[in-house]
């Protein structure tokens, strides 16, 4: 049987990645000490790696494809085919931000003040390139973790954050943004040229993107008498096109539409007052345009 070797990130993105795959229908499971998850798809061979490593292994052909951040693709200068951007993350759906930060008591106010100073980060190559774009020459040292703690031992750090709250809690001050990063589905260049692997990757991405579109959306079904139909349709979002079909009972219509989940609590009472009956809300796993 042909298989696709797929690298998924172990660590902070693991839980949200597994959740995405499960919503896409792959039923992915892994033991607490295992690096080899099982899935409902026998054609997938899934291996967990640190996100920092995945683009290198895809580039080298150890993996056919993988999911990792744009930050690590850039940091590793990996020659891979970028198949799709997958907007999901461990906390929010906003891109991860690599920021330049210092301790609250630091006299440093901007990147210009870092000339000749020492910066700690995991993102050495990208930080060095960013500083050069600012006309700043500084020493950039690789951090093996606990980078926030080092902000009071070195002159500055470059660290990743989604909301910035953890940096604020550590009494750190953000000076600038070095780069933003979103998860990317990437493929080995040779694997992408293989017809079977390319089709497998395209099918997989289609389902993952469908699961992302469905996230925080729900479907609504309702019945409406003919004389109330226009009033009910006016309550639905202007950019959504509902499905309207006749019911067997004369003078009644069934209406179905997909809306944002946080909009439901507002719209359902309004639909009821406008004349809708038999309102049903249901979850969505995938939305494929």
N, C-alpha and C positions, 0 to 999 in steps of 0.2 A: 504493500500500500504506500502511495506517495504521502509524504508529510511535509508540513511547513514548520520550520523551527522559528519560534516566536519568542523574543525576549520581552519580559514585562518588568517594570521597576519594583524592586523590593525596598521597603522603607516607607517614607511618608506618603507616597502616592499609591502604595499597594492596595489599601482598603478601597479607595475610590476607583481604582482601576478594576479591581475584582467586581465591585458593584456595577460598573459600566458594562463589563462583559456578561454578568448575570442578567442584567436588564436586556441585553442584546440576544440572550437565549443560549449562552454557552455553558452555563452551570459550572463555573470554575471553582475548584476547591483545592486547598493545600493544608498540609499538616504544619504544626508550629515550627518544626525544625527542618522542613523539607524545602528544597529549591526547585522541585519539579511538580507543579500543580497538575491536577487532572481536569479534563473538560469533557463535555458531552460530545465534542467533535473529535473523532478518532484521527482526523487528518491534521490536527494541530498538536505539535510537540512544544509545550510551553516551559520556559526556563526563567527563573527569577535571577536578575542581576541588579546591582546598584545602578541607578539611573545614569551615574557618571560614566559607566562602562559600556552601556548598550550601544551607543553609536559607533564605538571602536569595533565592537564585535560584529556589528552589521557590516561595517566597512570591510572588515577582514574576511567575511564569509563564514564566520563561526555561527552566525544567525542569518536566517533569510530575511527577517524583518523584526521590528521591535517598536516599542513606544518609549520615548524619552523626551526631555525638554530641548527646545531650541538652544538654550544656554549651553548644554553639554555637546550638542552637535557643533556649535561654534567653537567652544573651548578645545575640543579634540580635533578641529579642522577635518571632520569626517567627510569622506566622499561617498554620500549615500543619496538615494532617491527619496525625496520628501513626498510622500503619497497624500497626506492630509493633515490638517491642523485639527486637533481634537480639544475643544474648549471644555475642559473639566479640570478640577483640582481638588486638593484635600480639604479646603475650607470654603472657598467661594468659586465662582466661575470667572473671576477676574484673572488676568495674567499674573504670574509670579514676577516680583520685582527684585532685581539685584540693586541694592542701594549702598551708597557711601555713608558711613555713620561714624560718629565719635561720641565719647562720653559727654554728658551734659556740661561738665566743668571744663572741657577742652577749649583752648583759645582758638582752635581752628574753625574757620567760618566757611571756607569754600575749598574746592579742589586746588586752587592756586596756592593755598597755604601748605600744601603737601610736598612742595619741592624739596627733594632730598630726604623725605620722611619715610617711615616704615609702615606698610599696610599689610594686614593679614586677611587672607581670603582663600576659599577653595577655587575660585574662578580666576586663576592667575593670568592666563593669556588674554582673556577678554578685558580684565581690569587694566593690564599693561597697555593694551591697545587703546582703551578709552582714555586713560591718562595722557597718552601721546597725542590724542586728538584735542586735548585741552592744553597742550604745550607744557605738560608737567612731567618731570623725571623724578620718579620715586622708587624705592625698593618695595617690590611686591613679593611677599613671602607666603608659601602655601600653608594653609591651616588644616590640620588633621581633624578638625571638629571643635566644638565648644567655642566657636569664633566670637560670639557675643562677649564671653568672659574676657577675651584678649583686648577688648576695646580700651581698657585702662592700662594695658601693658605695652601696647604699640601706639602709634599715632592715630591710626584709623583702621576701620575694617570695611570690607565689602561683603555684605551678607544678603541672603535671599529672604523675602517676606511676602506675604499676600496682603495683610491688613496693616502691618506696621505696629500692631499692638504689643507683640512680644519685645520689640526693640524699645518701645516706650516704657514697658514694665521694667526693663533692665536699665532704665535711666540713660538711654542712648538717644542721640539727636541725629536725624537724617539730614544730610547735607545736599545730596544729589542722587539722581537715578542713573545707574550705569547701563542697565538694559532691562527689557522685559522678556519674558519667556512663557510660551504655552507648550503643552505636550504636542508632539508630532509623531505621526505614524510613519516610519521610515522603512525603506527596503534596500537590500543589497543590490548593487547595480546589475549583477549577473542574474540574480533571482528575478528581478523585474523584467528581464528579457526572456525568461522561461515562461511559456504560455500558461502552463498549469499553475505555477506559483503566482503569476500575475493575476490570473482569474481568481485564485483563492484569496489573495490579498484584497482585490477589489470587492469581492463579496463580503469579506470580513469588515472592511471599512464602511461599506454601505450599511451594514447592520449596526455598527458602533455609532455612526453618525445619526442613524434613525433613533437610537436609544438616547443620544444627547438631545436631539430635537424634542423628544417626548418628555424629557426631564422637566418637572415643574409645570406640566400641562396636563389637562384632563379633558375627557369628552363629556358632552352633555346631550342627553336625549330628552325630548318633551313632546307632548301632544297639545295641539292648539285648534280650537274651533275656527272655521273660516273667517268669521267676522272679527276675530282677534289677531289674525295672522300678521297683518302689517304692524300692529302695535308691538307684538312680541319681537318681530325681526328688527325693529328700530332700537330695541334694547341691546342687541348683540353688537360686538365690536365692529366698527365700520370696515376694518381691513380683513375680516373673516367672512368667508362665503359659506353659509350654512347649507346643508343638504335638506331639501324640503320634498316630501313625498306624500301622496294621498293615502289615507287609511281606508280600510274596507267600509267603515262607517261613513255615510254620506256627510259631507260638510266638515270633516276633520283632517288635519294634516299632522304628520310627524316631522319634527325638526331636529337635526343633529349638527353639532358644531364642536370644534376643538378650541379651547381657550386657556389662558394662563391660569394656573391653579390659584394664585393669590387674588384673581379677579372673581372667582366663583362666589365667595361669601357676599360680594356686592351685587352680583348679577342675578343670583337665584331668587332672592325676594322680589326684585324688580320684575322678573319674568312671571312669577306667580301673580303679582298684582296686575300685570298686563293681560292675564288670561290663560297662561300656560298651565297644563295639568300633567300629572304623571311624570314629573321631572326626575331624571336619573343621572347621577354623576358617576363616571367610571374612570379608573386609572388607565394610562397608556404605557406600553412598553417601548414601542417604536413608532416614529412618524417618518414615512418615506415619501418624499415629494414626487 
